[in-house]
Amino acid sequence: MFKNGKDGEFVDNVVAFKAIDAAADAAGALKGQLSVDGKTLTVTTTNAVSKRYNVVIQNLKAKDGSTFVKYDDVVTFAGDTTAPTIVSTVKDSASTFTVTFSEPISAIGTVTYKYADGTPVTAGIGHNFTTTTDKVTFTMTGDIAAGKTVIATLIGTQDTASNLLTPNPATVTMVKGALDGVAPTVSTIAQTGATTFTVKFSEQLAKNPTTVKVGTETIAADKVVKDTTDPTLYHVTAPAVLDGAQTVVVSGFQDLSGENGVETSKVVVFTKDAAAPKVASSNVVVDATDSKQYLEMTFDKDVTLATGAKVAGAGSFVKDHITNAITGAEAEVKQDATNKKVVRVNLDTFLGTDTDVEGATYNLDLTFTGVTSAAGVDVEKAKSTFTRGKDGVPASDAVVKVTAVEQGTDNNKVKVTFDQAVDGASATNAANYKIDGAVVESVTLLPAEIANGVTTQVAVLNLKAGSNEFTGKRNINISDVKALGSAKVMEPYLTNGTSLNENVAPVVTSAKLTGTTEITLTFSEAVLDTTGADFEVLIGGQAQTPANNVDAGVGADAKTTVKVTIAEVDADKIAKGLSLKALETIDVKDAAGNVLSVPANIVVTQ
């Protein structure tokens, strides 16, 4: 809609105002501003509009890619003949005063200043007027003494319809307050990024400091910006990467009462940001302009793109249960207009001709060229899982639902069933699943299945080993998963009716040789097993001939201690050392079914 991607001038053939009546003025250049919720567009005309205009609004698309119906109608605008007035003058501080008008003004006209005795004020006061606004703030500097009355006279002030302020001229009277006796100081200077730092003052300033220098470099005025929430904090952007000890000089600042601060010089040790940016998330989005699908990647910090920056992908894709290899061609990436952490690539170009498959799920390793942090550090390689939709088709409004949550094939897995095929990127994002008392480490998305005309898809949640310490029901929350090809996320899902088994595996806490043919094992919790070999007895870390494979012999009654019968050992074997190696057939489990964990051979002691 906008040439800069966010507001201001419109792109061609979007909004047009054409005067119909002969006496109507041309609207002139048009500018726009979209509301925060994206539902209201405010159009500003260069010239005041009055009488009838043919208003055309077209080629607009919703976030999901759907196109709005063209608006083409004649609209009658009533002419504004009401003169603006001054509503109030409020003293904000000892040296600042805000004048409020009855409506937005487009031109403030000529402003002159004099003292109460009629003497002209030649310096020490100014205003911040920028078209178009209903408030103007006047600020006095230390050049004007405390207690002095200054009268500002406004001549030729006009509203957006060119109506002159009434009365014209109009006057505003302001009395400079006393100095507060406390000069402002620089409290802290703190690095916030590769090229950015903040300067915090002890109190609010009347205006931005006039000079901020780093070393011998004077920072441009537009690179020193007041914070939107903390009026004592200023954000500074240096022209180069900050590194090492630098002298920062701040001068030309005064508080709201007019007290001048003393020039401050501090040595700040800056640290070059050597950490490589990482891809925090990736997702398939539909572009509102061309309705094509893009892979959008969000990094954990701002990134910089060189001319012709590219991304390459290699890995596999799955379609109809068949896995195929893919080496994606290098494709150019573009940066988001408003968020420097976000870049994206056109999937049609990126996936190639023969390996661009609608409905396929891709698992790719991404390699970037020409994408760096603000400090010039190359971004890290990344992995991305997503499902390819179809270009030219706006994202649907389908909303996926969870139909079942149940224990998986073992205690480290939880199976979530959706009522339709899902978007791979959102469905495999572990952050979208929360289980009280357990940690979801990763998510595996199984292929969608169709049975009796109904499509379902299962996501297997892989729990971190040992993170689920109790068996029973718990709260399970699932959110932000999208249906395949949809722009809408699911309604948050909560269930507390699913019981999960604890997944803390038992371990051997003690293995002692308590006889020449006996080893006593002690477990971290009660275990049981069935008949069959569980361990191989090693001598000096080596297998015996013949192999001595033994059954733990716990049985169906759970125990914490068991005596294992082994082949007889003599003094020589004992001197070499005995150990137990877990066999693939081991079936020692706790009551919840967690198999005994034997990460390394068990050393037998005496």
C-alpha positions as CSV (number, residue, x, y, z in Angstrom):
1,M,0.0,0.0,0.0
2,F,2.7,2.5,1.0
3,K,5.9,3.2,-0.9
4,N,8.0,2.8,2.3
5,G,6.1,-0.2,3.5
6,K,4.5,1.4,6.5
7,D,3.0,4.9,6.0
8,G,3.1,8.1,4.0
9,E,2.9,8.1,0.2
10,F,0.8,5.5,-1.5
11,V,2.0,3.2,-4.3
12,D,0.3,3.9,-7.6
13,N,-3.3,2.9,-8.2
14,V,-4.4,2.5,-4.6
15,V,-6.1,5.7,-3.4
16,A,-7.4,8.5,-5.7
17,F,-9.5,11.6,-5.1
18,K,-10.8,13.3,-8.2
19,A,-12.8,16.6,-8.0
20,I,-16.1,16.6,-9.8
21,D,-17.5,20.0,-9.1
22,A,-15.9,22.9,-11.1
23,A,-15.4,24.9,-7.9
24,A,-13.8,22.1,-6.0
25,D,-10.0,22.2,-5.5
26,A,-7.8,19.3,-6.5
27,A,-7.0,17.2,-3.5
28,G,-3.3,17.2,-4.3
29,A,-0.8,14.5,-3.2
30,L,-2.2,12.0,-0.8
31,K,-0.7,10.4,2.3
32,G,-1.9,7.7,4.6
33,Q,-1.6,6.2,8.1
34,L,-2.9,2.8,9.1
35,S,-4.2,2.3,12.6
36,V,-2.5,-0.1,15.0
37,D,-5.2,-2.8,14.4
38,G,-4.9,-2.4,10.7
39,K,-8.6,-1.7,10.2
40,T,-8.7,2.1,9.8
41,L,-6.8,4.1,7.0
42,T,-6.5,7.8,7.6
43,V,-5.9,9.7,4.3
44,T,-4.4,13.2,4.4
45,T,-4.8,15.5,1.3
46,T,-2.4,18.3,0.5
47,N,-5.2,20.7,-0.2
48,A,-8.5,21.1,1.7
49,V,-11.3,19.1,0.1
50,S,-14.8,20.6,-0.3
51,K,-17.8,19.5,-2.4
52,R,-17.9,16.3,-4.5
53,Y,-15.0,13.9,-5.2
54,N,-14.8,10.6,-7.0
55,V,-13.0,8.4,-4.4
56,V,-11.4,5.2,-5.7
57,I,-9.7,2.7,-3.3
58,Q,-8.4,-0.5,-5.0
59,N,-5.7,-3.1,-5.0
60,L,-5.8,-3.5,-1.3
61,K,-5.2,-6.9,0.3
62,A,-5.8,-8.3,3.8
63,K,-3.0,-9.9,5.8
64,D,-4.2,-13.3,4.7
65,G,-3.7,-12.3,1.0
66,S,-7.4,-11.9,0.1
67,T,-8.3,-8.9,-2.0
68,F,-10.8,-6.2,-1.0
69,V,-13.6,-5.3,-3.3
70,K,-12.8,-2.1,-5.2
71,Y,-14.4,1.1,-3.8
72,D,-15.5,3.6,-6.4
73,D,-18.1,6.2,-5.4
74,V,-18.8,9.9,-5.2
75,V,-18.3,11.4,-1.8
76,T,-19.4,14.9,-0.7
77,F,-17.1,16.6,1.7
78,A,-18.4,19.5,3.7
79,G,-16.2,22.6,3.6
80,D,-14.5,23.6,6.8
81,T,-15.3,27.3,7.5
82,T,-14.7,27.2,11.3
83,A,-11.8,29.3,12.4
84,P,-9.3,27.6,14.8
85,T,-8.9,29.1,18.3
86,I,-6.4,28.7,21.2
87,V,-8.0,26.4,23.8
88,S,-5.4,26.4,26.6
89,T,-1.8,27.2,27.6
90,V,-0.3,24.8,30.1
91,K,2.9,25.3,31.9
92,D,4.7,21.9,31.7
93,S,7.8,23.0,33.6
94,A,9.7,26.1,34.5
95,S,10.6,26.7,30.9
96,T,8.2,24.7,28.7
97,F,4.6,25.6,27.8
98,T,2.1,23.7,25.6
99,V,-0.5,25.6,23.6
100,T,-3.5,23.6,22.5
101,F,-5.6,24.6,19.5
102,S,-9.3,23.7,18.8
103,E,-8.2,21.7,15.7
104,P,-5.1,20.7,13.9
105,I,-3.2,23.5,12.3
106,S,-1.2,23.2,9.0
107,A,0.7,26.5,9.3
108,I,1.7,28.4,12.4
109,G,2.5,31.6,10.5
110,T,4.8,34.2,12.0
111,V,5.6,34.1,15.7
112,T,7.3,37.0,17.5
113,Y,8.3,37.4,21.1
114,K,8.5,40.3,23.5
115,Y,8.9,40.9,27.2
116,A,6.0,42.3,29.3
117,D,7.6,45.8,28.9
118,G,7.5,45.5,25.1
119,T,11.2,44.8,24.7
120,P,11.8,42.3,21.8
121,V,13.1,38.9,22.8
122,T,16.0,38.2,20.5
123,A,17.1,34.7,21.8
124,G,16.2,32.0,24.2
125,I,12.8,30.8,23.1
126,G,11.4,28.6,20.3
127,H,8.7,26.1,19.4
128,N,8.4,22.6,18.1
129,F,5.6,23.0,15.5
130,T,5.5,20.5,12.7
131,T,2.5,20.2,10.3
132,T,-0.2,19.0,11.1
133,T,-0.9,19.2,14.9
134,D,-3.2,20.6,17.5
135,K,-0.4,21.1,20.1
136,V,2.7,23.3,20.0
137,T,5.3,23.4,22.8
138,F,7.3,26.6,23.5
139,T,10.6,26.2,25.3
140,M,12.7,28.9,27.0
141,T,16.4,28.4,27.5
142,G,18.8,29.8,30.1
143,D,19.0,33.0,28.1
144,I,15.7,34.1,29.6
145,A,15.9,34.9,33.3
146,A,13.6,33.3,35.9
147,G,10.5,35.4,36.6
148,K,10.5,37.0,33.2
149,T,7.2,37.2,31.3
150,V,7.3,36.5,27.6
151,I,4.4,37.2,25.2
152,A,4.3,35.2,22.0
153,T,2.2,36.7,19.2
154,L,0.9,34.4,16.4
155,I,0.0,36.0,13.1
156,G,-1.4,34.0,10.1
157,T,-1.9,30.7,11.9
158,Q,-4.1,28.5,9.7
159,D,-6.0,25.2,10.0
160,T,-5.9,22.5,7.3
161,A,-8.8,24.3,5.5
162,S,-6.8,27.6,5.5
163,N,-9.1,29.2,8.0
164,L,-7.1,31.8,10.0
165,L,-6.8,31.6,13.8
166,T,-9.3,33.8,15.6
167,P,-8.4,36.3,16.9
168,N,-5.7,37.1,14.4
169,P,-3.2,38.0,15.7
170,A,-3.4,36.0,18.9
171,T,-1.2,36.1,21.9
172,V,0.1,33.6,24.5
173,T,1.6,34.8,27.8
174,M,4.3,32.7,29.5
175,V,6.2,33.3,32.7
176,K,9.6,31.7,33.1
177,G,10.0,29.7,36.3
178,A,12.9,29.8,38.7
179,L,15.9,27.6,38.3
180,D,15.7,24.6,40.5
181,G,19.3,25.0,41.7
182,V,20.3,21.5,40.6
183,A,22.1,21.1,37.3
184,P,21.4,18.0,35.2
185,T,24.2,15.4,35.0
186,V,25.0,12.4,32.9
187,S,24.2,9.3,35.0
188,T,25.2,6.4,32.8
189,I,26.4,5.5,29.4
190,A,25.6,1.9,28.4
191,Q,26.2,0.0,25.2
192,T,23.1,-1.6,23.8
193,G,24.3,-3.0,20.5
194,A,27.1,-3.2,18.0
195,T,26.7,0.5,17.0
196,T,24.3,1.7,19.7
197,F,24.5,3.0,23.3
198,T,22.3,5.0,25.6
199,V,23.0,8.2,27.6
200,K,20.9,8.6,30.8
201,F,20.6,11.9,32.5
202,S,19.8,12.6,36.2
203,E,16.6,14.4,35.1
204,Q,14.5,15.4,32.1
205,L,16.1,17.8,29.6
206,A,14.4,20.7,27.9
207,K,15.7,19.4,24.5
208,N,18.2,16.9,23.1
209,P,21.9,17.6,24.0
210,T,23.5,19.6,21.3
211,T,26.6,17.5,21.0
212,V,27.5,13.8,21.6
213,K,30.9,12.7,20.5
214,V,32.6,9.3,20.4
215,G,36.3,9.7,20.1
216,T,36.7,12.4,17.4
217,E,33.4,11.5,15.7
218,T,30.5,13.9,16.4
219,I,27.2,12.0,16.2
220,A,24.6,13.4,13.8
221,A,21.7,15.1,15.6
222,D,19.1,12.7,14.1
223,K,21.0,9.8,15.6
224,V,20.4,11.0,19.1
225,V,16.8,10.1,19.9
226,K,14.8,10.5,23.2
227,D,13.3,7.3,24.5
228,T,9.5,7.0,24.1
229,T,8.9,5.9,27.7
230,D,11.8,7.3,29.8
231,P,12.3,11.0,29.1
232,T,15.7,11.0,30.8
233,L,17.1,8.4,28.4
234,Y,18.6,9.0,24.9
235,H,19.4,6.4,22.3
236,V,22.6,7.1,20.3
237,T,23.6,5.4,17.0
238,A,27.3,5.6,16.1
239,P,28.4,5.6,12.5
240,A,30.7,2.6,13.0
241,V,31.0,-0.6,15.1
242,L,31.8,0.2,18.8
243,D,34.9,-1.5,20.0
244,G,37.4,-0.9,22.8
245,A,38.0,2.1,25.0
246,Q,36.4,5.3,23.6
247,T,36.0,8.8,25.1
248,V,32.3,9.8,25.0
249,V,31.7,13.6,25.4
250,V,28.2,15.0,26.0
251,S,27.6,18.7,26.1
252,G,25.0,21.4,25.5
253,F,22.2,20.2,27.8
254,Q,19.9,21.8,30.3
255,D,17.0,20.7,32.5
256,L,13.4,21.9,32.3
257,S,14.0,24.7,34.7
258,G,16.9,26.1,32.6
259,E,19.8,24.8,34.7
260,N,22.7,24.1,32.3
261,G,24.6,20.9,32.7
262,V,28.4,20.8,32.6
263,E,30.1,19.1,29.6
264,T,30.7,15.5,30.6
265,S,33.6,13.3,29.3
266,K,33.7,9.6,30.1
267,V,35.8,6.7,29.0
268,V,33.6,3.9,28.0
269,V,34.9,0.4,27.2
270,F,32.8,-0.9,24.4
271,T,32.7,-4.6,23.5
272,K,32.5,-5.7,19.9
273,D,29.5,-8.0,19.4
274,A,31.3,-11.2,18.3
275,A,28.3,-13.5,18.7
276,A,26.8,-14.7,15.5
277,P,23.1,-14.1,14.9
278,K,20.9,-17.2,15.1
279,V,17.6,-18.0,13.4
280,A,15.1,-18.0,16.3
281,S,12.1,-19.1,14.2
282,S,11.0,-19.7,10.6
283,N,7.6,-19.7,9.1
284,V,5.9,-19.7,5.7
285,V,3.9,-16.5,5.0
286,V,1.8,-15.3,2.1
287,D,2.8,-11.9,0.7
288,A,-0.2,-9.5,0.6
289,T,1.0,-8.0,-2.7
290,D,1.8,-11.0,-5.0
291,S,0.1,-13.8,-3.0
292,K,3.3,-15.9,-3.2
293,Q,4.6,-17.9,-0.4
294,Y,7.9,-16.8,1.3
295,L,10.0,-18.5,4.0
296,E,10.3,-15.9,6.7
297,M,13.2,-16.2,9.1
298,T,13.5,-14.3,12.3
299,F,17.0,-13.9,13.9
300,D,17.7,-13.3,17.6
301,K,19.2,-9.9,16.8
302,D,19.2,-7.3,14.0
303,V,21.0,-8.3,10.8
304,T,22.5,-6.5,7.9
305,L,22.1,-7.6,4.3
306,A,24.9,-7.0,1.7
307,T,23.8,-6.4,-1.9
308,G,22.7,-9.7,-3.4
309,A,22.5,-11.5,0.0
310,K,21.4,-15.1,-0.5
311,V,20.4,-18.3,1.3
312,A,20.9,-21.8,0.2
313,G,19.1,-24.9,1.5
314,A,19.9,-28.6,1.5
315,G,18.1,-31.5,3.1
316,S,14.9,-33.5,2.3
317,F,11.2,-33.2,1.7
318,V,8.4,-35.7,2.4
319,K,5.4,-36.2,0.1
320,D,3.0,-39.2,0.3
321,H,5.3,-40.9,2.8
322,I,8.2,-40.8,0.4
323,T,11.4,-38.9,1.4
324,N,13.3,-37.1,-1.3
325,A,16.6,-35.3,-1.2
326,I,16.9,-31.6,-2.2
327,T,19.6,-29.1,-2.7
328,G,17.9,-25.8,-3.1
329,A,19.3,-23.2,-5.4
330,E,20.8,-20.1,-3.9
331,A,18.1,-17.5,-3.8
332,E,18.1,-13.8,-2.8
333,V,16.8,-12.8,0.6
334,K,15.1,-9.5,1.4
335,Q,14.9,-7.7,4.7
336,D,11.6,-6.7,6.3
337,A,10.9,-3.0,6.0
338,T,10.3,-2.4,9.7
339,N,12.0,-5.3,11.5
340,K,15.7,-5.7,11.0
341,K,15.6,-9.2,12.6
342,V,13.4,-10.6,9.8
343,V,14.5,-11.7,6.3
344,R,12.6,-13.8,3.8
345,V,13.0,-15.7,0.6
346,N,10.6,-16.5,-2.3
347,L,9.9,-20.3,-2.0
348,D,9.2,-20.6,-5.8
349,T,12.8,-19.5,-6.5
350,F,14.3,-21.1,-3.5
351,L,13.0,-24.6,-3.9
352,G,13.8,-25.0,-7.6
353,T,11.7,-26.5,-10.4
354,D,11.7,-30.2,-9.8
355,T,11.7,-30.1,-6.0
356,D,9.1,-27.5,-5.4
357,V,6.2,-29.7,-4.4
358,E,2.9,-28.5,-3.1
359,G,1.9,-30.1,0.2
360,A,5.4,-31.5,0.9
361,T,7.1,-31.1,4.3
362,Y,10.6,-29.8,4.0
363,N,13.5,-30.3,6.5
364,L,16.4,-28.0,5.3
365,D,19.8,-26.9,6.5
366,L,20.1,-23.2,5.6
367,T,23.4,-21.5,4.7
368,F,23.5,-17.7,4.3
369,T,25.7,-15.5,2.2
370,G,26.0,-11.7,2.8
371,V,23.9,-11.8,6.0
372,T,25.7,-10.5,9.1
373,S,25.2,-8.9,12.4
374,A,25.6,-5.1,12.7
375,A,29.1,-5.9,13.9
376,G,29.8,-7.8,10.6
377,V,29.7,-11.3,12.1
378,D,28.3,-13.9,9.7
379,V,25.0,-15.5,10.8
380,E,25.1,-19.1,11.8
381,K,23.7,-22.0,9.7
382,A,20.2,-22.9,10.6
383,K,17.6,-25.6,10.3
384,S,14.0,-25.0,9.1
385,T,11.0,-27.3,8.8
386,F,7.9,-26.1,6.9
387,T,5.1,-27.3,4.6
388,R,4.8,-25.9,1.1
389,G,1.5,-24.5,0.0
390,K,0.5,-23.0,-3.3
391,D,1.4,-19.6,-4.8
392,G,-1.3,-17.3,-6.0
393,V,-3.8,-18.7,-3.5
394,P,-4.5,-16.5,-0.5
395,A,-4.0,-18.2,2.9
396,S,-7.2,-19.8,4.1
397,D,-9.1,-19.0,7.2
398,A,-9.1,-22.7,8.4
399,V,-8.5,-23.1,12.1
400,V,-7.0,-26.4,13.3
401,K,-8.3,-28.2,16.4
402,V,-6.8,-30.8,18.7
403,T,-8.8,-34.0,18.8
404,A,-6.7,-36.1,21.2
405,V,-3.6,-35.9,23.5
406,E,-2.3,-39.2,24.8
407,Q,0.8,-41.0,25.9
408,G,3.1,-41.9,23.0
409,T,4.9,-45.2,22.3
410,D,7.1,-44.7,25.4
411,N,7.2,-42.4,28.4
412,N,9.4,-39.9,26.5
413,K,6.7,-39.2,23.9
414,V,3.3,-37.6,23.9
415,K,1.0,-37.9,20.8
416,V,-1.1,-34.9,19.8
417,T,-3.7,-35.5,17.0
418,F,-5.0,-32.6,14.9
419,D,-8.3,-32.6,13.0
420,Q,-6.6,-31.6,9.7
421,A,-3.2,-31.2,8.0
422,V,-1.1,-28.6,9.8
423,D,1.5,-26.1,9.0
424,G,4.9,-27.7,9.6
425,A,6.7,-24.7,11.0
426,S,4.1,-23.9,13.6
427,A,3.4,-27.5,14.5
428,T,7.0,-28.4,15.1
429,N,7.7,-25.3,17.3
430,A,8.3,-26.8,20.7
431,A,7.4,-23.5,22.3
432,N,3.8,-24.0,21.2
433,Y,3.4,-27.0,23.6
434,K,3.5,-26.7,27.4
435,I,3.1,-29.6,29.8
436,D,3.1,-28.9,33.5
437,G,5.9,-30.9,35.2
438,A,7.7,-31.8,32.0
439,V,9.9,-30.3,29.3
440,V,9.0,-30.6,25.6
441,E,12.5,-30.8,23.9
442,S,11.4,-31.2,20.3
443,V,8.4,-32.1,18.1
444,T,8.3,-34.7,15.3
445,L,5.5,-34.2,12.7
446,L,4.2,-37.4,11.2
447,P,2.7,-37.4,7.6
448,A,-1.0,-36.4,7.4
449,E,-3.3,-39.4,7.0
450,I,-6.7,-39.7,5.3
451,A,-9.2,-42.3,6.6
452,N,-12.8,-42.5,5.5
453,G,-12.4,-39.1,3.9
454,V,-11.2,-37.5,7.1
455,T,-7.7,-36.0,7.3
456,T,-5.7,-36.0,10.5
457,Q,-2.1,-35.3,11.4
458,V,-0.1,-36.3,14.5
459,A,2.6,-34.3,16.2
460,V,4.8,-36.4,18.6
461,L,6.2,-34.3,21.5
462,N,9.6,-35.6,22.5
463,L,10.1,-35.0,26.2
464,K,13.4,-34.3,27.8
465,A,14.6,-37.4,29.5
466,G,14.1,-37.3,33.2
467,S,12.1,-34.1,33.1
468,N,8.7,-35.7,34.0
469,E,9.0,-36.8,37.6
470,F,5.5,-38.0,38.4
471,T,2.8,-40.2,36.9
472,G,-0.7,-38.7,36.7
473,K,-2.9,-36.1,35.1
474,R,-1.5,-32.6,34.4
475,N,-2.3,-29.4,32.6
476,I,-1.4,-29.5,28.9
477,N,-1.5,-26.3,26.8
478,I,-1.3,-26.1,23.0
479,S,-1.4,-22.9,21.0
480,D,-0.3,-21.0,17.9
481,V,-0.5,-24.0,15.6
482,K,-1.9,-23.2,12.1
483,A,-3.8,-25.4,9.6
484,L,-1.9,-26.1,6.4
485,G,-2.1,-23.0,4.2
486,S,-3.9,-20.9,6.8
487,A,-3.0,-17.6,8.2
488,K,-5.0,-18.1,11.4
489,V,-3.6,-19.8,14.5
490,M,-5.7,-22.2,16.5
491,E,-7.7,-21.3,19.5
492,P,-5.6,-22.1,22.7
493,Y,-6.2,-25.7,23.8
494,L,-6.1,-26.8,27.4
495,T,-6.7,-30.3,28.8
496,N,-6.1,-31.8,32.2
497,G,-7.6,-35.2,31.4
498,T,-4.5,-36.9,30.0
499,S,-2.4,-39.0,32.4
500,L,1.3,-39.3,31.6
501,N,3.8,-41.7,33.0
502,E,6.9,-40.3,34.7
503,N,10.0,-40.7,32.5
504,V,12.8,-40.8,35.1
505,A,14.7,-43.9,34.2
506,P,16.1,-46.1,37.1
507,V,19.8,-46.5,37.5
508,V,22.2,-48.9,39.3
509,T,23.5,-47.1,42.4
510,S,25.7,-49.9,43.6
511,A,27.2,-53.1,42.2
512,K,29.2,-55.2,44.7
513,L,30.8,-58.6,44.4
514,T,29.3,-60.4,47.3
515,G,30.5,-63.9,46.4
516,T,32.6,-65.6,43.8
517,T,29.5,-66.4,41.9
518,E,27.3,-63.4,43.0
519,I,27.0,-59.7,42.3
520,T,24.5,-57.7,44.4
521,L,22.9,-54.8,42.5
522,T,21.1,-51.9,44.2
523,F,18.8,-49.7,42.1
524,S,17.6,-46.1,42.5
525,E,14.0,-47.3,42.7
526,A,12.1,-50.5,42.7
527,V,12.4,-52.4,39.4
528,L,11.1,-55.6,37.8
529,D,11.8,-57.7,34.7
530,T,11.1,-61.0,32.9
531,T,13.3,-63.9,32.1
532,G,16.1,-63.2,29.7
533,A,19.7,-62.0,29.6
534,D,20.3,-58.4,30.8
535,F,24.0,-58.0,31.3
536,E,27.3,-59.4,30.0
537,V,30.0,-59.9,32.7
538,L,33.3,-58.4,31.5
539,I,36.8,-59.1,33.0
540,G,39.3,-56.3,32.6
541,G,36.8,-54.6,30.3
542,Q,36.9,-57.5,27.9
543,A,34.3,-60.2,27.1
544,Q,35.0,-63.7,28.4
545,T,35.1,-66.9,26.3
546,P,32.5,-68.1,26.3
547,A,30.5,-64.9,27.0
548,N,29.0,-64.8,30.4
549,N,25.6,-63.3,29.8
550,V,23.4,-63.2,32.9
551,D,19.8,-62.4,33.9
552,A,19.2,-59.8,36.5
553,G,16.6,-62.1,37.9
554,V,14.4,-59.4,39.5
555,G,11.2,-61.1,38.6
556,A,7.6,-59.7,38.5
557,D,7.8,-58.4,42.1
558,A,9.4,-55.0,42.2
559,K,12.7,-54.8,44.2
560,T,15.4,-52.3,44.9
561,T,18.1,-54.9,45.5
562,V,18.8,-58.2,43.6
563,K,21.5,-60.8,43.7
564,V,22.8,-61.8,40.2
565,T,24.3,-65.2,39.7
566,I,27.5,-65.1,37.5
567,A,30.1,-67.6,36.4
568,E,32.7,-68.2,39.2
569,V,35.6,-65.7,39.3
570,D,39.0,-66.3,40.9
571,A,41.6,-64.0,42.3
572,D,43.1,-63.2,38.9
573,K,39.8,-62.1,37.5
574,I,39.0,-60.1,40.5
575,A,42.4,-58.3,40.3
576,K,41.7,-57.4,36.6
577,G,38.3,-55.9,37.6
578,L,34.8,-56.9,36.9
579,S,32.1,-54.8,35.1
580,L,28.6,-55.3,33.7
581,K,27.7,-54.3,30.1
582,A,24.0,-53.8,29.3
583,L,22.7,-56.1,26.5
584,E,20.2,-55.0,23.9
585,T,17.8,-57.5,25.5
586,I,17.8,-55.8,28.8
587,D,14.3,-55.5,30.2
588,V,14.8,-54.2,33.7
589,K,12.1,-51.5,34.2
590,D,10.5,-49.4,36.9
591,A,6.8,-49.5,37.6
592,A,6.1,-46.9,35.0
593,G,7.9,-48.9,32.3
594,N,11.1,-46.8,32.1
595,V,14.0,-49.1,31.1
596,L,17.0,-49.1,33.3
597,S,19.5,-46.5,32.2
598,V,23.1,-47.8,31.7
599,P,25.0,-45.0,29.9
600,A,28.3,-46.7,30.6
601,N,29.5,-50.1,31.8
602,I,28.8,-50.7,35.5
603,V,31.9,-51.1,37.6
604,V,31.7,-53.9,40.2
605,T,33.3,-53.2,43.5
606,Q,34.2,-55.5,46.4
